[in-house]
Amino acid sequence: MVKGLEVIELDGHVMRCVHDQNGNHVVQKCIKCVPVEKIGFIIFAFRRQIATLSTHPYGCCVIQSFGALFRRTTRSTYSG
């Protein structure tokens, strides 16, 4: 399982992966499995792209993965 070391190879290629039928699954898996502190470059790649991605057939799935990450992170932060 990818935990951060190999993930950096996606840096600079995130948007191309998100728009790809198979690549979007890779990005979703990174969001789900890699520690948040190691996927900042993915979050950075999405700046000013949320509206466009949310209406894209594959991009919307990646945005939903971020929603799940946000809920998990928020839950763990406030559950104390």
Order of alpha helices (4+ residues) and beta strands (2+ residues): alpha-alpha-alpha-alpha-alpha
